[in-house]
Amino acid sequence: MLTLLFFILLISIFFKAFVIAVKAAWGVSKIFVTIIMLPLMLAGMVLSGLISLAFPVLLVIGAIVLIKSIVVAV
């Protein structure tokens, strides 16, 4: 009986640690994409001749950031 209780608690702790690890990985991946991949993607688009597509993407992202900063400040 004690062994069963031990394994139930062990599985519970494992799943809680797994959820925390997934949340941490998600946060790190969002930072990585935002800070590193997005500027590289936009620069690659400009260098390959897709400035007509890169500029609207940059405008939309800029508008989102501007609106988000205004909402957070209020």
C-alpha positions in Angstrom: 0.0 0.0 0.0 2.8 2.4 0.9 4.5 1.5 -2.4 1.4 2.4 -4.4 1.2 5.7 -2.6 4.9 6.4 -3.3 4.4 5.7 -7.0 1.3 7.9 -7.3 3.1 10.8 -5.7 6.2 10.1 -7.8 4.1 10.3 -11.0 2.4 13.4 -9.7 5.7 15.2 -9.1 7.0 14.0 -12.5 4.1 15.5 -14.3 4.3 18.8 -12.4 8.0 19.0 -13.2 7.2 18.2 -16.9 4.6 21.0 -17.1 7.1 23.5 -15.6 9.7 22.4 -18.1 7.3 22.8 -21.0 6.4 26.3 -19.8 10.1 27.3 -19.5 10.9 25.9 -22.9 8.0 27.8 -24.4 9.2 31.0 -22.9 12.7 30.5 -24.1 11.5 29.7 -27.6 9.4 32.8 -27.7 12.4 34.9 -26.8 14.6 33.2 -29.3 12.1 33.7 -32.1 11.4 37.3 -31.3 15.0 38.5 -30.7 17.0 36.3 -33.1 14.9 34.7 -35.8 12.5 37.5 -36.7 15.2 40.1 -37.5 17.1 37.5 -39.4 14.0 36.5 -41.4 13.2 40.1 -42.3 16.8 40.8 -43.3 16.8 37.6 -45.4 13.6 38.7 -47.1 15.1 42.1 -47.9 18.3 40.6 -49.3 16.4 38.1 -51.4 14.3 40.8 -53.0 11.1 40.4 -51.0 11.1 43.9 -49.5 7.5 44.3 -50.7 6.5 41.5 -48.3 9.0 42.3 -45.5 7.9 45.9 -45.1 4.2 45.1 -44.4 5.3 42.4 -41.9 7.5 44.9 -40.2 4.7 47.5 -40.1 2.2 44.9 -38.6 4.7 43.8 -35.9 5.6 47.4 -35.1 1.9 48.3 -34.7 1.3 45.3 -32.4 4.3 46.2 -30.3 3.1 49.9 -30.1 -0.4 48.9 -29.1 0.8 46.4 -26.6 3.1 49.0 -25.0 0.2 51.5 -24.7 -2.1 48.9 -23.2 0.5 47.8 -20.6 1.3 51.4 -19.7 -2.4 52.1 -18.9 
